[in-house]
Amino acid sequence: MGISEPIAAGTAGLLIEKIGAADVFVWGGSMEMLVALVVFSFPFIRNFKPEEKRS
């Protein structure tokens, strides 16, 4: 995940030059919501219950 941060920052910089900052935020937020909806539609994620800690 550490390597993806500079790649994402560079890509965002290029997109800001091409389409503008407001559009980058709108499209980025839209993609984030779409990915969250897809991920939470998986039953094994939606029904996840962590184990209780024993003392």
N, CA, C and O atoms as a printed pandas DataFrame, in Angstrom:
     atom_number atom_name residue_name chain_id  residue_number  x_coord  y_coord  z_coord
0              1         N          MET        A               1    0.821   -1.185    0.000
1              2        CA          MET        A               1    0.000    0.000    0.000
2              3         C          MET        A               1    0.865    1.248    0.000
3              4         O          MET        A               1    0.423    2.297   -0.469
4              5         N          GLY        A               2    2.063    1.164    0.505
5              6        CA          GLY        A               2    2.921    2.337    0.554
6              7         C          GLY        A               2    3.312    2.837   -0.824
7              8         O          GLY        A               2    3.474    4.041   -1.027
8              9         N          ILE        A               3    3.464    1.927   -1.768
9             10        CA          ILE        A               3    3.865    2.331   -3.118
10            11         C          ILE        A               3    2.715    2.979   -3.877
11            12         O          ILE        A               3    2.943    3.727   -4.828
12            13         N          SER        A               4    1.477    2.697   -3.465
13            14        CA          SER        A               4    0.344    3.256   -4.206
14            15         C          SER        A               4    0.133    4.742   -3.921
15            16         O          SER        A               4   -0.468    5.440   -4.737
16            17         N          GLU        A               5    0.610    5.237   -2.790
17            18        CA          GLU        A               5    0.386    6.646   -2.449
18            19         C          GLU        A               5    1.059    7.614   -3.431
19            20         O          GLU        A               5    0.392    8.534   -3.906
20            21         N          PRO        A               6    2.341    7.450   -3.756
21            22        CA          PRO        A               6    2.919    8.367   -4.738
22            23         C          PRO        A               6    2.324    8.213   -6.135
23            24         O          PRO        A               6    2.233    9.182   -6.888
24            25         N          ILE        A               7    1.924    7.005   -6.474
25            26        CA          ILE        A               7    1.296    6.787   -7.777
26            27         C          ILE        A               7   -0.049    7.515   -7.830
27            28         O          ILE        A               7   -0.371    8.168   -8.823
28            29         N          ALA        A               8   -0.823    7.398   -6.761
29            30        CA          ALA        A               8   -2.115    8.074   -6.711
30            31         C          ALA        A               8   -1.953    9.593   -6.712
31            32         O          ALA        A               8   -2.725   10.298   -7.363
32            33         N          ALA        A               9   -0.957   10.099   -5.990
33            34        CA          ALA        A               9   -0.731   11.547   -5.957
34            35         C          ALA        A               9   -0.323   12.059   -7.336
35            36         O          ALA        A               9   -0.791   13.114   -7.766
36            37         N          GLY        A              10    0.526   11.339   -8.017
37            38        CA          GLY        A              10    0.926   11.736   -9.370
38            39         C          GLY        A              10   -0.230   11.694  -10.348
39            40         O          GLY        A              10   -0.389   12.596  -11.170
40            41         N          THR        A              11   -1.026   10.661  -10.262
41            42        CA          THR        A              11   -2.199   10.547  -11.133
42            43         C          THR        A              11   -3.191   11.666  -10.858
43            44         O          THR        A              11   -3.739   12.255  -11.789
44            45         N          ALA        A              12   -3.423   11.963   -9.583
45            46        CA          ALA        A              12   -4.338   13.056   -9.233
46            47         C          ALA        A              12   -3.806   14.388   -9.760
47            48         O          ALA        A              12   -4.579   15.214  -10.245
48            49         N          GLY        A              13   -2.509   14.600   -9.670
49            50        CA          GLY        A              13   -1.920   15.832  -10.193
50            51         C          GLY        A              13   -2.132   15.976  -11.690
51            52         O          GLY        A              13   -2.458   17.061  -12.173
52            53         N          LEU        A              14   -1.949   14.896  -12.418
53            54        CA          LEU        A              14   -2.175   14.935  -13.863
54            55         C          LEU        A              14   -3.642   15.187  -14.193
55            56         O          LEU        A              14   -3.962   15.962  -15.095
56            57         N          LEU        A              15   -4.522   14.531  -13.460
57            58        CA          LEU        A              15   -5.954   14.711  -13.704
58            59         C          LEU        A              15   -6.416   16.128  -13.355
59            60         O          LEU        A              15   -7.278   16.684  -14.036
60            61         N          ILE        A              16   -5.851   16.707  -12.307
61            62        CA          ILE        A              16   -6.218   18.075  -11.932
62            63         C          ILE        A              16   -5.862   19.041  -13.056
63            64         O          ILE        A              16   -6.618   19.968  -13.346
64            65         N          GLU        A              17   -4.719   18.827  -13.686
65            66        CA          GLU        A              17   -4.330   19.683  -14.810
66            67         C          GLU        A              17   -5.285   19.522  -15.989
67            68         O          GLU        A              17   -5.587   20.494  -16.683
68            69         N          LYS        A              18   -5.760   18.301  -16.217
69            70        CA          LYS        A              18   -6.596   18.029  -17.388
70            71         C          LYS        A              18   -8.074   18.374  -17.186
71            72         O          LYS        A              18   -8.685   19.000  -18.052
72            73         N          ILE        A              19   -8.662   17.963  -16.029
73            74        CA          ILE        A              19  -10.107   18.132  -15.871
74            75         C          ILE        A              19  -10.496   19.071  -14.733
75            76         O          ILE        A              19  -11.670   19.419  -14.608
76            77         N          GLY        A              20   -9.553   19.488  -13.907
77            78        CA          GLY        A              20   -9.861   20.408  -12.814
78            79         C          GLY        A              20  -10.003   19.695  -11.474
79            80         O          GLY        A              20  -10.350   18.516  -11.406
80            81         N          ALA        A              21   -9.726   20.442  -10.418
81            82        CA          ALA        A              21   -9.712   19.860   -9.075
82            83         C          ALA        A              21  -11.100   19.393   -8.637
83            84         O          ALA        A              21  -11.233   18.313   -8.061
84            85         N          ALA        A              22  -12.122   20.184   -8.899
85            86        CA          ALA        A              22  -13.474   19.820   -8.451
86            87         C          ALA        A              22  -13.916   18.504   -9.074
87            88         O          ALA        A              22  -14.500   17.659   -8.395
88            89         N          ASP        A              23  -13.641   18.326  -10.359
89            90        CA          ASP        A              23  -14.035   17.072  -11.021
90            91         C          ASP        A              23  -13.267   15.876  -10.480
91            92         O          ASP        A              23  -13.815   14.779  -10.385
92            93         N          VAL        A              24  -11.994   16.078  -10.123
93            94        CA          VAL        A              24  -11.210   14.981   -9.548
94            95         C          VAL        A              24  -11.833   14.536   -8.230
95            96         O          VAL        A              24  -11.928   13.338   -7.964
96            97         N          PHE        A              25  -12.261   15.496   -7.397
97            98        CA          PHE        A              25  -12.893   15.138   -6.131
98            99         C          PHE        A              25  -14.233   14.441   -6.347
99           100         O          PHE        A              25  -14.554   13.482   -5.646
100          101         N          VAL        A              26  -15.009   14.914   -7.304
101          102        CA          VAL        A              26  -16.310   14.294   -7.582
102          103         C          VAL        A              26  -16.128   12.875   -8.088
103          104         O          VAL        A              26  -16.770   11.952   -7.586
104          105         N          TRP        A              27  -15.254   12.685   -9.085
105          106        CA          TRP        A              27  -15.049   11.349   -9.638
106          107         C          TRP        A              27  -14.397   10.415   -8.626
107          108         O          TRP        A              27  -14.764    9.243   -8.539
108          109         N          GLY        A              28  -13.436   10.921   -7.865
109          110        CA          GLY        A              28  -12.787   10.100   -6.843
110          111         C          GLY        A              28  -13.765    9.646   -5.772
111          112         O          GLY        A              28  -13.763    8.481   -5.373
112          113         N          GLY        A              29  -14.602   10.571   -5.306
113          114        CA          GLY        A              29  -15.607   10.217   -4.308
114          115         C          GLY        A              29  -16.629    9.239   -4.841
115          116         O          GLY        A              29  -17.061    8.331   -4.130
116          117         N          SER        A              30  -17.017    9.422   -6.094
117          118        CA          SER        A              30  -17.978    8.501   -6.714
118          119         C          SER        A              30  -17.400    7.096   -6.833
119          120         O          SER        A              30  -18.084    6.111   -6.555
120          121         N          MET        A              31  -16.140    7.009   -7.248
121          122        CA          MET        A              31  -15.505    5.690   -7.359
122          123         C          MET        A              31  -15.359    5.044   -5.989
123          124         O          MET        A              31  -15.534    3.833   -5.856
124          125         N          GLU        A              32  -15.042    5.837   -4.967
125          126        CA          GLU        A              32  -14.904    5.292   -3.624
126          127         C          GLU        A              32  -16.231    4.728   -3.118
127          128         O          GLU        A              32  -16.258    3.655   -2.514
128          129         N          MET        A              33  -17.323    5.439   -3.359
129          130        CA          MET        A              33  -18.639    4.941   -2.951
130          131         C          MET        A              33  -19.005    3.674   -3.709
131          132         O          MET        A              33  -19.558    2.745   -3.121
132          133         N          LEU        A              34  -18.708    3.621   -4.997
133          134        CA          LEU        A              34  -19.005    2.430   -5.789
134          135         C          LEU        A              34  -18.236    1.216   -5.285
135          136         O          LEU        A              34  -18.800    0.129   -5.157
136          137         N          VAL        A              35  -16.962    1.397   -5.000
137          138        CA          VAL        A              35  -16.148    0.291   -4.494
138          139         C          VAL        A              35  -16.670   -0.171   -3.135
139          140         O          VAL        A              35  -16.736   -1.372   -2.877
140          141         N          ALA        A              36  -17.042    0.773   -2.261
141          142        CA          ALA        A              36  -17.587    0.402   -0.949
142          143         C          ALA        A              36  -18.869   -0.405   -1.108
143          144         O          ALA        A              36  -19.059   -1.399   -0.406
144          145         N          LEU        A              37  -19.750    0.002   -2.016
145          146        CA          LEU        A              37  -20.987   -0.751   -2.241
146          147         C          LEU        A              37  -20.706   -2.157   -2.742
147          148         O          LEU        A              37  -21.348   -3.113   -2.307
148          149         N          VAL        A              38  -19.757   -2.289   -3.649
149          150        CA          VAL        A              38  -19.416   -3.609   -4.185
150          151         C          VAL        A              38  -18.835   -4.488   -3.089
151          152         O          VAL        A              38  -19.223   -5.648   -2.947
152          153         N          VAL        A              39  -17.896   -3.931   -2.305
153          154        CA          VAL        A              39  -17.241   -4.731   -1.265
154          155         C          VAL        A              39  -18.236   -5.164   -0.201
155          156         O          VAL        A              39  -18.218   -6.319    0.224
156          157         N          PHE        A              40  -19.111   -4.252    0.240
157          158        CA          PHE        A              40  -20.064   -4.616    1.284
158          159         C          PHE        A              40  -21.193   -5.496    0.758
159          160         O          PHE        A              40  -22.003   -5.977    1.551
160          161         N          SER        A              41  -21.273   -5.719   -0.531
161          162        CA          SER        A              41  -22.273   -6.652   -1.057
162          163         C          SER        A              41  -21.826   -8.107   -0.921
163          164         O          SER        A              41  -22.642   -9.016   -1.078
164          165         N          PHE        A              42  -20.540   -8.343   -0.629
165          166        CA          PHE        A              42  -20.063   -9.705   -0.417
166          167         C          PHE        A              42  -20.538  -10.200    0.940
167          168         O          PHE        A              42  -20.318   -9.529    1.948
168          169         N          PRO        A              43  -21.188  -11.366    0.988
169          170        CA          PRO        A              43  -21.733  -11.858    2.261
170          171         C          PRO        A              43  -20.668  -12.068    3.335
171          172         O          PRO        A              43  -20.932  -11.804    4.508
172          173         N          PHE        A              44  -19.475  -12.536    2.969
173          174        CA          PHE        A              44  -18.467  -12.811    3.991
174          175         C          PHE        A              44  -17.927  -11.531    4.621
175          176         O          PHE        A              44  -17.374  -11.583    5.719
176          177         N          ILE        A              45  -18.068  -10.410    3.971
177          178        CA          ILE        A              45  -17.673   -9.134    4.570
178          179         C          ILE        A              45  -18.849   -8.537    5.335
179          180         O          ILE        A              45  -18.679   -8.040    6.449
180          181         N          ARG        A              46  -20.020   -8.584    4.754
181          182        CA          ARG        A              46  -21.208   -8.016    5.388
182          183         C          ARG        A              46  -21.533   -8.724    6.701
183          184         O          ARG        A              46  -22.000   -8.088    7.646
184          185         N          ASN        A              47  -21.290  -10.038    6.770
185          186        CA          ASN        A              47  -21.639  -10.826    7.959
186          187         C          ASN        A              47  -20.457  -11.079    8.882
187          188         O          ASN        A              47  -20.539  -11.942    9.756
188          189         N          PHE        A              48  -19.375  -10.359    8.714
189          190        CA          PHE        A              48  -18.165  -10.566    9.522
190          191         C          PHE        A              48  -18.424  -10.184   10.976
191          192         O          PHE        A              48  -18.945   -9.108   11.269
192          193         N          LYS        A              49  -18.049  -11.089   11.880
193          194        CA          LYS        A              49  -18.130  -10.816   13.326
194          195         C          LYS        A              49  -16.787  -11.207   13.942
195          196         O          LYS        A              49  -16.398  -12.375   13.897
196          197         N          PRO        A              50  -16.081  -10.234   14.515
197          198        CA          PRO        A              50  -14.781  -10.565   15.105
198          199         C          PRO        A              50  -14.937  -11.486   16.316
199          200         O          PRO        A              50  -15.956  -11.471   17.007
200          201         N          GLU        A              51  -13.915  -12.272   16.546
201          202        CA          GLU        A              51  -13.941  -13.157   17.704
202          203         C          GLU        A              51  -13.783  -12.337   18.975
203          204         O          GLU        A              51  -13.085  -11.323   18.995
204          205         N          GLU        A              52  -14.439  -12.789   20.028
205          206        CA          GLU        A              52  -14.316  -12.101   21.310
206          207         C          GLU        A              52  -12.960  -12.424   21.925
207          208         O          GLU        A              52  -12.479  -13.554   21.846
208          209         N          LYS        A              53  -12.357  -11.415   22.535
209          210        CA          LYS        A              53  -11.070  -11.634   23.199
210          211         C          LYS        A              53  -11.290  -12.305   24.546
211          212         O          LYS        A              53  -12.216  -11.980   25.289
212          213         N          ARG        A              54  -10.408  -13.249   24.830
213          214        CA          ARG        A              54  -10.487  -13.944   26.117
214          215         C          ARG        A              54   -9.390  -13.416   27.015
215          216         O          ARG        A              54   -8.274  -13.163   26.560
216          217         N          SER        A              55   -9.696  -13.251   28.265
217          218        CA          SER        A              55   -8.691  -12.736   29.192
218          219         C          SER        A              55   -8.030  -13.816   30.003
219          220         O          SER        A              55   -7.161  -13.526   30.825
